[in-house]
């Protein structure tokens, strides 16, 4: 009978010890079986569960995702400053400044011409000059890179839709355009790229809308 009580006591004691552990879950996915002793402002103090008579260990809270306690409760650790910094890094372009020199066809190039663009992280300003059958054309505008190399481009210049009506009614054909496009580039500080965009144009002189586009090649210089 005494032996039965000893066995039952050992089983109950083993069950209590098994459930009396805390689990520290790290941000890298690792788990530590421990008994948490103290949670400070920037770190925690614990003992390893398999060596409760051993030394205390310290760990920074920035490394910890969550602690599951033996009573079933949980503490989740979120570093709000780190999350905000991560969001800023995801939204920001990796380049502090980049200068593009391009050549192509389309509204940003004065139809057949060249363009110059200065990009500051997610925003850029650009100008272009080119030729068409009636002479020189100019354009200037601003871009917003809303996601990586995808942009929204707003321009004003002497471009228009170039239909038959234009040749019968020459004049100061100032127009505004709105394009969505992408500017892909490869390399390091010096990069070679391809630009492509599509959009709409409104010609004030002819009072009409038309389709516009950009297709070009570029070389750029910048720093990260």
VOPAGU-2260 file (C-alpha; in pm, 1 decimal, decimal comma):
REM VOPAGU-2260
SITE   aa  ch    i         X         Y         Z
SITE  UNK   A    0       0,0       0,0       0,0
SITE  UNK   A    1     281,9     234,4      88,9
SITE  UNK   A    2     444,6     161,5    -246,2
SITE  UNK   A    3     120,8     256,2    -428,4
SITE  UNK   A    4     107,2     593,2    -250,1
SITE  UNK   A    5     469,2     659,6    -339,9
SITE  UNK   A    6     401,6     580,8    -705,3
SITE  UNK   A    7      92,2     805,9    -711,1
SITE  UNK   A    8     286,0    1085,4    -538,8
SITE  UNK   A    9     568,0    1055,1    -793,9
SITE  UNK   A   10     320,0    1065,5   -1086,1
SITE  UNK   A   11     143,0    1372,9    -944,7
SITE  UNK   A   12     473,5    1542,3    -874,2
SITE  UNK   A   13     598,9    1466,7   -1225,6
SITE  UNK   A   14     276,8    1611,1   -1371,5
SITE  UNK   A   15     312,6    1928,7   -1168,1
SITE  UNK   A   16     676,4    1973,2   -1270,1
SITE  UNK   A   17     592,2    1905,1   -1634,2
SITE  UNK   A   18     322,9    2173,7   -1638,0
SITE  UNK   A   19     518,0    2419,5   -1422,5
SITE  UNK   A   20     738,1    2540,4   -1704,3
SITE  UNK   A   21     721,5    2860,2   -1903,4
SITE  UNK   A   22     794,4    2863,6   -2275,6
SITE  UNK   A   23     987,9    3155,4   -2423,1
SITE  UNK   A   24     924,1    3185,8   -2796,4
SITE  UNK   A   25    1186,2    3389,0   -2980,7
SITE  UNK   A   26    1132,3    3596,4   -3294,0
SITE  UNK   A   27    1346,6    3352,5   -3493,2
SITE  UNK   A   28    1108,6    3068,2   -3399,9
SITE  UNK   A   29    1321,8    2898,8   -3134,0
SITE  UNK   A   30    1160,6    2795,5   -2804,9
SITE  UNK   A   31    1319,3    2785,5   -2460,2
SITE  UNK   A   32    1168,6    2583,8   -2174,7
SITE  UNK   A   33    1227,0    2796,0   -1870,6
SITE  UNK   A   34    1099,6    2936,2   -1543,6
SITE  UNK   A   35    1076,6    3313,0   -1578,8
SITE  UNK   A   36    1192,9    3491,3   -1266,8
SITE  UNK   A   37    1166,0    3858,1   -1357,4
SITE  UNK   A   38    1059,6    4079,6   -1647,7
SITE  UNK   A   39    1241,1    4410,7   -1661,6
SITE  UNK   A   40    1206,8    4714,4   -1883,7
SITE  UNK   A   41    1441,5    4588,0   -2155,1
SITE  UNK   A   42    1515,8    4223,8   -2064,4
SITE  UNK   A   43    1393,4    3917,8   -1878,4
SITE  UNK   A   44    1557,1    3697,2   -1616,6
SITE  UNK   A   45    1497,8    3321,5   -1621,4
SITE  UNK   A   46    1632,4    2977,1   -1539,3
SITE  UNK   A   47    1641,4    2686,1   -1777,3
SITE  UNK   A   48    1372,2    2435,8   -1683,3
SITE  UNK   A   49    1604,9    2138,3   -1713,1
SITE  UNK   A   50    1851,4    2300,7   -1470,8
SITE  UNK   A   51    1657,0    2490,0   -1206,2
SITE  UNK   A   52    1954,1    2478,4    -970,8
SITE  UNK   A   53    2175,2    2635,4   -1236,9
SITE  UNK   A   54    2256,2    2999,0   -1308,1
SITE  UNK   A   55    2017,8    3278,5   -1405,0
SITE  UNK   A   56    2005,0    3384,5   -1768,6
SITE  UNK   A   57    1926,8    3726,3   -1912,5
SITE  UNK   A   58    1769,5    3794,3   -2253,3
SITE  UNK   A   59    1670,8    4115,9   -2422,7
SITE  UNK   A   60    1296,8    4158,4   -2480,8
SITE  UNK   A   61    1370,2    4269,7   -2837,9
SITE  UNK   A   62    1463,1    3905,8   -2916,3
SITE  UNK   A   63    1139,7    3763,3   -2771,5
SITE  UNK   A   64     809,4    3723,5   -2951,0
SITE  UNK   A   65     600,8    3571,9   -2670,4
SITE  UNK   A   66     613,5    3397,8   -2332,2
SITE  UNK   A   67     363,0    3121,5   -2252,9
SITE  UNK   A   68     334,9    3078,8   -1877,3
SITE  UNK   A   69     261,8    2755,0   -1694,6
SITE  UNK   A   70     -83,3    2882,7   -1590,1
SITE  UNK   A   71    -185,0    2932,6   -1954,5
SITE  UNK   A   72    -145,0    3311,9   -1971,6
SITE  UNK   A   73      71,8    3480,1   -2234,8
SITE  UNK   A   74     281,9    3792,8   -2280,4
SITE  UNK   A   75     341,9    3917,2   -2634,6
SITE  UNK   A   76     629,5    4159,0   -2686,6
SITE  UNK   A   77     599,8    4416,1   -2965,7
SITE  UNK   A   78     869,8    4672,1   -3034,4
SITE  UNK   A   79     665,0    4958,8   -3179,4
SITE  UNK   A   80     969,0    5165,3   -3272,0
SITE  UNK   A   81    1112,5    4869,9   -3465,3
SITE  UNK   A   82     776,7    4812,3   -3639,1
SITE  UNK   A   83     755,5    5177,7   -3740,0
SITE  UNK   A   84    1111,8    5172,3   -3870,8
SITE  UNK   A   85    1035,8    4855,5   -4067,7
SITE  UNK   A   86     730,7    5018,2   -4226,9
SITE  UNK   A   87     935,8    5322,2   -4323,9
SITE  UNK   A   88    1202,6    5100,0   -4480,0
SITE  UNK   A   89     938,7    4908,0   -4676,3
SITE  UNK   A   90     779,3    5226,1   -4807,2
SITE  UNK   A   91    1101,6    5410,4   -4884,2
SITE  UNK   A   92    1307,7    5369,3   -5195,5
SITE  UNK   A   93    1660,2    5238,3   -5123,9
SITE  UNK   A   94    1820,0    5537,8   -5298,7
SITE  UNK   A   95    1860,8    5872,0   -5126,2
SITE  UNK   A   96    1923,4    6044,9   -5457,9
SITE  UNK   A   97    1941,3    5927,3   -5817,5
SITE  UNK   A   98    1988,8    6119,3   -6142,9
SITE  UNK   A   99    1846,6    5964,1   -6460,2
SITE  UNK   A  100    1946,5    6058,3   -6814,5
SITE  UNK   A  101    1710,7    5900,7   -7066,0
SITE  UNK   A  102    1632,5    5881,8   -7434,2
SITE  UNK   A  103    1311,0    5758,9   -7586,3
SITE  UNK   A  104     975,5    5828,9   -7741,0
SITE  UNK   A  105     667,7    5963,6   -7565,0
SITE  UNK   A  106     526,9    6253,7   -7371,5
SITE  UNK   A  107     814,6    6271,6   -7118,8
SITE  UNK   A  108    1069,9    6288,6   -7401,1
SITE  UNK   A  109     909,2    6563,6   -7613,1
SITE  UNK   A  110     796,7    6280,1   -7840,8
SITE  UNK   A  111    1140,2    6186,2   -7986,9
SITE  UNK   A  112    1400,4    6320,8   -7747,4
SITE  UNK   A  113    1579,6    6309,8   -7416,1
SITE  UNK   A  114    1482,0    6350,9   -7051,6
SITE  UNK   A  115    1651,8    6436,4   -6724,3
SITE  UNK   A  116    1508,8    6316,1   -6392,4
SITE  UNK   A  117    1621,7    6382,3   -6035,2
SITE  UNK   A  118    1477,9    6132,5   -5787,5
SITE  UNK   A  119    1472,8    6185,8   -5412,3
SITE  UNK   A  120    1357,1    5859,8   -5251,8
SITE  UNK   A  121     989,6    5834,2   -5355,4
SITE  UNK   A  122     955,2    6166,3   -5539,9
SITE  UNK   A  123    1114,7    6293,7   -5859,8
SITE  UNK   A  124    1109,3    6594,2   -6090,8
SITE  UNK   A  125    1189,5    6567,9   -6459,7
SITE  UNK   A  126    1212,0    6764,0   -6785,1
SITE  UNK   A  127    1235,8    6659,9   -7146,9
SITE  UNK   A  128    1289,9    6810,3   -7488,4
SITE  UNK   A  129    1241,6    6650,7   -7826,9
SITE  UNK   A  130    1125,5    6687,0   -8184,9
SITE  UNK   A  131     818,9    6604,3   -8388,4
SITE  UNK   A  132     726,2    6694,7   -8746,5
SITE  UNK   A  133     619,0    7045,1   -8645,0
SITE  UNK   A  134     935,8    7127,6   -8447,9
SITE  UNK   A  135    1063,4    7114,0   -8092,4
SITE  UNK   A  136     851,6    7017,9   -7794,6
SITE  UNK   A  137     914,8    7053,8   -7422,3
SITE  UNK   A  138     771,4    6891,9   -7110,8
SITE  UNK   A  139     825,6    6910,1   -6736,8
SITE  UNK   A  140     664,7    6720,5   -6453,0
SITE  UNK   A  141     679,0    6532,4   -6123,5
SITE  UNK   A  142     666,2    6162,7   -6034,1
SITE  UNK   A  143     555,4    5983,0   -5723,3
SITE  UNK   A  144     702,2    5631,1   -5683,4
SITE  UNK   A  145     419,8    5475,4   -5484,3
SITE  UNK   A  146     565,5    5121,7   -5475,7
SITE  UNK   A  147     925,5    5032,1   -5556,7
SITE  UNK   A  148     975,9    5127,6   -5924,3
SITE  UNK   A  149     608,7    5191,4   -6007,4
SITE  UNK   A  150     515,1    5556,9   -6042,4
SITE  UNK   A  151     245,6    5812,3   -6115,2
SITE  UNK   A  152     368,0    6085,0   -6352,4
SITE  UNK   A  153     204,8    6429,5   -6388,0
SITE  UNK   A  154     335,3    6649,4   -6671,8
SITE  UNK   A  155     271,0    6975,2   -6851,0
SITE  UNK   A  156     419,5    7068,4   -7186,3
SITE  UNK   A  157     366,4    7126,8   -7554,5
SITE  UNK   A  158     268,6    6767,5   -7629,6
SITE  UNK   A  159     -75,0    6680,5   -7763,8
SITE  UNK   A  160    -260,4    6403,7   -7945,9
SITE  UNK   A  161    -127,0    6497,1   -8290,4
SITE  UNK   A  162    -441,6    6430,8   -8490,4
SITE  UNK   A  163    -542,3    6580,6   -8825,7
SITE  UNK   A  164    -715,4    6871,4   -8655,6
SITE  UNK   A  165    -382,9    6995,7   -8523,9
SITE  UNK   A  166    -229,5    7050,0   -8866,9
SITE  UNK   A  167    -526,9    7258,7   -8976,4
SITE  UNK   A  168    -519,8    7465,7   -8657,0
SITE  UNK   A  169    -162,0    7527,8   -8545,3
SITE  UNK   A  170    -112,7    7714,2   -8219,8
SITE  UNK   A  171      26,6    7707,9   -7865,8
SITE  UNK   A  172     -67,9    7350,6   -7788,9
SITE  UNK   A  173      -3,1    7332,4   -7414,1
SITE  UNK   A  174    -122,1    7004,0   -7265,7
SITE  UNK   A  175    -128,0    6819,9   -6933,4
SITE  UNK   A  176     -81,2    6445,1   -6895,0
SITE  UNK   A  177    -121,5    6180,8   -6628,4
SITE  UNK   A  178      63,1    5851,1   -6669,7
SITE  UNK   A  179     119,8    5536,0   -6469,1
SITE  UNK   A  180     435,8    5343,2   -6540,8
SITE  UNK   A  181     745,3    5161,5   -6423,4
SITE  UNK   A  182    1112,1    5246,3   -6426,3
SITE  UNK   A  183    1319,1    4927,8   -6401,3
SITE  UNK   A  184    1695,6    4953,3   -6363,1
SITE  UNK   A  185    1984,7    4717,8   -6295,7
SITE  UNK   A  186    2328,6    4772,2   -6149,9
SITE  UNK   A  187    2486,3    4947,3   -5852,5
SITE  UNK   A  188    2542,8    5318,6   -5817,5
SITE  UNK   A  189    2551,4    5334,5   -6197,3
SITE  UNK   A  190    2244,6    5162,2   -6337,7
SITE  UNK   A  191    2093,4    5096,9   -6678,9
SITE  UNK   A  192    1717,4    5100,8   -6704,4
SITE  UNK   A  193    1397,4    5076,6   -6905,6
SITE  UNK   A  194    1104,4    5314,5   -6867,0
SITE  UNK   A  195     747,0    5244,0   -6972,9
SITE  UNK   A  196     427,1    5440,0   -6908,9
SITE  UNK   A  197      67,9    5482,3   -7030,3
SITE  UNK   A  198    -183,5    5755,9   -6962,8
SITE  UNK   A  199    -416,5    6032,4   -7076,5
SITE  UNK   A  200    -346,9    6378,4   -7213,3
SITE  UNK   A  201    -568,0    6688,1   -7227,2
SITE  UNK   A  202    -484,3    6939,3   -7500,4
SITE  UNK   A  203    -599,8    7288,1   -7401,9
SITE  UNK   A  204    -571,6    7430,0   -7752,6
SITE  UNK   A  205    -784,0    7161,0   -7914,7
SITE  UNK   A  206    -990,3    7094,7   -7598,2
SITE  UNK   A  207    -968,3    6721,8   -7633,9
SITE  UNK   A  208    -836,4    6414,1   -7456,7
SITE  UNK   A  209    -597,0    6162,4   -7603,3
SITE  UNK   A  210    -376,8    5868,8   -7515,1
SITE  UNK   A  211      -9,8    5919,2   -7437,0
SITE  UNK   A  212     278,5    5685,2   -7360,0
SITE  UNK   A  213     647,1    5666,9   -7268,0
SITE  UNK   A  214     905,2    5413,6   -7384,1
SITE  UNK   A  215    1272,4    5478,7   -7320,5
SITE  UNK   A  216    1614,8    5372,0   -7200,6
SITE  UNK   A  217    1814,2    5539,8   -6927,5
SITE  UNK   A  218    2140,8    5549,2   -6741,0
SITE  UNK   A  219    2137,8    5671,7   -6382,5
SITE  UNK   A  220    2384,2    5772,4   -6115,2
SITE  UNK   A  221    2310,3    5768,9   -5745,3
SITE  UNK   A  222    2396,9    5676,7   -5390,5
SITE  UNK   A  223    2224,2    5455,0   -5137,7
